[in-house]
Amino acid sequence: MIYLVDLEAVDTRYTKQWKDHVPALLERELHEQVTVISGGETPQATTPGAFLNFGGTNIYKSRQVEEFSRLFCAGRISAGDHFIFTDAWHPGIINLKYMSELLNIPVKIHALWHAGSYDPQDFLGRLIGDAPWVRHAEKSFFSAIDYNYFATDFHIEMFLRNLFGVENPWIEDDVKDALAGDNPKIVRTGWPMEYMADTLESYSNMEKENIILFPHRIAPEKQPDIFKDLEQALPQYKFIMCQEQQLSKDEYHTLLGKSKMVFSANLQETLGISWYEGALVGAIPMVPDRLSYSEMALKEFKYPSHWTESFASYQKHKQDIIDAIRTYMESYPKFVPSINKQVEQLKDDFFGCGKLISTIRDRSKHA
């Protein structure tokens, strides 16, 4: 059996699409019935600047723990079953491992890592940092999980460096073992977002306007002050901070379709979904050459990292950024072929979860 321990659906986040897409994808590709372990309804209002509601997410996860615990009690969990957590930062992973080992019912645990205290720009990293309890918790999750999935090499490197003190994960023998072989503990895979191209297709041929979007959360690690300052410096363009607009999904996608550019000065990004969404509908991504962007973005769309490493750095290089924005906006048609090339490069490798599927399929065969 395959059990999907899903992530709560927030209407303005991709978790809304994952609610239906991920179980359907797993059933289609694995030819197995997937049982979804859901936590019911949660507050739609996220904690300001955060991805989820810090209280609501614990209600949701606690209900999930109760549900799969009852399955153990009812004798419905068997050796060789697979549990897929779409969020690896889930205390229920420890509960599951506890029951699996004490009841001698070995199951396989798969989990997708999004962020944690090991990222100094994440909420956990900024507000809690390297407090022993949070670092020990993340190490415990990692150890209990059989297959830890990450969307980018950048994320893997940061995770191993900040959590385990590994300076170069690609040459250290113990890490190479975790990344390779028939039974890798660390797997680099794209995220299950195959639906995005179809979802956005109807918005891809809209007439472009002189709009520059900030599609990120309004949080310190996204540096919204830089975007606001650019708005004052370039009044000929319309700068829109999406989260200020309280947009529906359709309204957001329509705005993406009309925009010429998606701008980022992010200090945290382990994948970056919004700039891919923008590229799908023909918006130029202007992103810093750092974080996950370095391995994902074409050189045409990356600007030097030091231009926006802080607001002070931005002020020193403000004119360089203004000049780059003008070039993109005034020569938009010239960049369309590169936007299309960027989409194709990202589609399978970062926004399709083929490696995750093949890993589960292979492990199912060996169960």
VEXSESE-66712 format. One record per residue (C-alpha): x negated, y negated, z negated. Coordinates in steps of 0.5 Angstrom, whole numbers, padded with zeros to 4 digits, always signed. Example, Ala and Ser with C-alpha at 12.3 -4.5 7.8 and 13.67 -1.06 7.14 Angstrom:
<recs>
-0025+0009-0016-0027+0002-0014
</recs>
This chain:
<recs>
+0000+0000+0000-0002-0007+0001+0000-0012-0004+0000-0020-0002-0001-0024-0008+0001-0031-0005-0001-0038-0006+0005-0042-0008+0009-0046-0002+0008-0054-0002+0012-0057+0004+0007-0062+0005+0001-0057+0005-0001-0051+0010+0001-0046+0004+0008-0047+0007+0006-0044+0013+0002-0039+0010+0009-0036+0006+0011-0033+0012+0005-0033+0017+0000-0029+0013+0005-0023+0011+0007-0022+0018+0000-0023+0021-0002-0017+0016+0004-0012+0018+0003-0014+0025-0005-0013+0025-0005-0007+0020+0001-0003+0022+0002-0003+0014+0008-0005+0010+0006-0011+0006+0009-0012-0001+0009-0020-0003+0008-0021-0010+0011-0028-0011+0012-0033-0017+0018-0036-0015+0019-0043-0014+0014-0049-0017+0015-0056-0017+0014-0059-0011+0010-0065-0014+0003-0064-0014-0002-0067-0019-0004-0074-0016-0010-0073-0012-0010-0065-0012-0008-0060-0008-0003-0056-0013+0001-0058-0019-0004-0056-0025+0002-0054-0029+0006-0051-0024+0001-0047-0021+0000-0043-0028+0007-0042-0028+0007-0039-0021+0001-0034-0022+0004-0032-0029+0010-0029-0026+0006-0026-0021+0002-0022-0026+0008-0020-0029+0011-0017-0023+0005-0013-0021+0004-0011-0028+0011-0008-0028+0009-0004-0022+0003-0001-0026+0008+0001-0031+0013+0004-0027+0008+0008-0024+0008+0005-0017+0001+0003-0016-0003+0008-0013-0011+0009-0012-0013+0006-0006-0008+0001-0006-0010-0006-0003-0009-0013-0007-0010-0019-0003-0010-0026-0007-0010-0032-0002-0013-0036-0008-0019-0033-0011-0018-0038-0017-0013-0033-0020-0013-0031-0027-0009-0025-0025-0015-0022-0022-0018-0020-0029-0011-0017-0031-0011-0013-0025-0018-0011-0026-0016-0009-0033-0010-0005-0031-0014-0001-0025-0020+0001-0029-0016+0003-0036-0011+0007-0032-0016+0010-0028-0012+0007-0021-0018+0004-0017-0015-0001-0013-0019-0006-0008-0019-0013-0009-0019-0018-0003-0019-0026-0005-0020-0032-0001-0024-0038-0004-0022-0045-0003-0026-0049-0009-0028-0049-0016-0033-0052-0021-0039-0050-0017-0037-0056-0012-0039-0062-0016-0033-0066-0012-0027-0061-0013-0023-0063-0019-0026-0057-0023-0033-0060-0022-0031-0067-0023-0027-0066-0029-0030-0060-0032-0037-0059-0029-0041-0053-0031-0038-0052-0038-0039-0045-0040-0032-0042-0040-0031-0044-0033-0037-0042-0030-0036-0035-0033-0029-0035-0031-0031-0036-0024-0037-0031-0024-0032-0026-0027-0027-0027-0022-0033-0026-0016-0035-0019-0020-0028-0017-0021-0026-0018-0013-0029-0013-0008-0029-0017-0002-0030-0025-0003-0028-0029+0003-0030-0036+0005-0029-0040+0011-0036-0043+0012-0043-0041+0011-0043-0048+0008-0038-0046+0002-0042-0039+0001-0049-0043+0000-0046-0048-0005-0042-0042-0008-0049-0038-0009-0053-0044-0011-0049-0048-0016-0046-0042-0019-0051-0037-0019-0058-0041-0018-0059-0038-0011-0063-0043-0007-0063-0039+0000-0058-0034+0000-0060-0032+0007-0067-0029+0005-0066-0027-0002-0065-0019-0002-0059-0018-0007-0055-0023-0003-0057-0020+0004-0054-0014+0001-0048-0018-0001-0047-0021+0006-0048-0014+0010-0047-0007+0011-0041-0003+0011-0039-0005+0004-0040-0013+0004-0038-0016-0003-0038-0023+0001-0035-0024+0008-0035-0030+0012-0028-0031+0016-0024-0036+0019-0017-0037+0015-0010-0035+0017-0008-0041+0021-0007-0037+0028+0000-0041+0028-0003-0048+0028-0004-0048+0036+0003-0046+0037+0006-0051+0032+0003-0057+0035+0003-0055+0042+0010-0060+0043+0006-0066+0040+0000-0065+0044+0002-0069+0050+0005-0075+0047+0003-0082+0049-0003-0085+0045-0003-0091+0041-0009-0095+0037-0008-0091+0031-0013-0088+0026-0011-0083+0021-0014-0082+0014-0010-0075+0013-0014-0073+0007-0011-0073+0000-0012-0080-0004-0018-0077-0009-0025-0080-0010-0028-0074-0006-0025-0077+0000-0027-0084-0001-0021-0088+0001-0024-0094+0000-0028-0094+0006-0022-0093+0010-0019-0099+0007-0025-0103+0008-0025-0101+0015-0018-0103+0016-0020-0110+0014-0026-0110+0019-0022-0108+0025-0015-0111+0025-0014-0109+0032-0013-0102+0030-0007-0099+0026-0010-0095+0020-0005-0090+0017-0007-0087+0010-0002-0081+0011-0001-0079+0004+0002-0086+0002+0007-0085+0007+0011-0079+0004+0011-0076+0011+0015-0070+0013+0011-0064+0017+0015-0067+0023+0013-0074+0022+0006-0072+0020+0005-0068+0027+0008-0074+0031+0004-0079+0028-0002-0074+0029+0000-0074+0036+0000-0081+0037-0007-0082+0034-0013-0083+0038-0017-0081+0032-0018-0078+0025-0023-0081+0021-0027-0077+0015-0032-0080+0010-0031-0074+0005-0036-0072+0000-0032-0065-0001-0030-0060+0005-0031-0053+0005-0027-0052+0012-0023-0058+0014-0016-0057+0017-0013-0064+0018-0019-0065+0023-0017-0059+0027-0010-0061+0027-0012-0067+0030-0016-0064+0035-0011-0060+0037-0006-0066+0039-0012-0069+0042-0014-0074+0037-0022-0075+0036-0025-0073+0030-0030-0078+0027-0034-0074+0021-0040-0074+0017-0046-0069+0019-0045-0066+0012-0041-0060+0008-0037-0056+0013-0037-0061+0018-0045-0060+0020-0043-0052+0022-0037-0054+0025-0037-0060+0029-0040-0062+0036-0045-0067+0036-0041-0072+0040-0036-0072+0033-0041-0073+0028-0044-0079+0025-0050-0079+0020-0049-0077+0013-0052-0083+0010-0048-0088+0013-0042-0086+0008-0046-0082+0002-0043-0087-0002-0039-0094-0002-0046-0097-0003-0049-0093+0003-0043-0095+0007-0044-0102+0006-0051-0102+0009-0048-0098+0015-0042-0101+0016-0043-0104+0023-0046-0098+0025-0039-0094+0023-0035-0100+0026-0039-0100+0033-0038-0092+0033-0030-0093+0032-0030-0098+0038-0033-0093+0042-0029-0088+0041-0022-0092+0041-0024-0096+0047-0027-0090+0051-0022-0085+0049-0021-0081+0056-0028-0080+0056-0028-0076+0050-0022-0071+0052-0026-0066+0055-0030-0065+0049-0024-0065+0044-0022-0059+0048-0028-0056+0048-0028-0057+0040-0021-0054+0039-0024-0047+0043-0030-0047+0039-0026-0047+0032-0020-0043+0034-0022-0036+0033-0028-0037+0029-0025-0042+0023-0018-0042+0024-0017-0034+0026-0018-0029+0020-0020-0023+0025-0026-0021+0020-0021-0021+0014-0017-0017+0018-0022-0012+0020-0025-0011+0013-0018-0009+0010-0017-0005+0016-0024-0001+0015-0023-0001+0008-0016+0002+0009-0019+0008+0013-0024+0009+0008-0020+0009+0002
</recs>
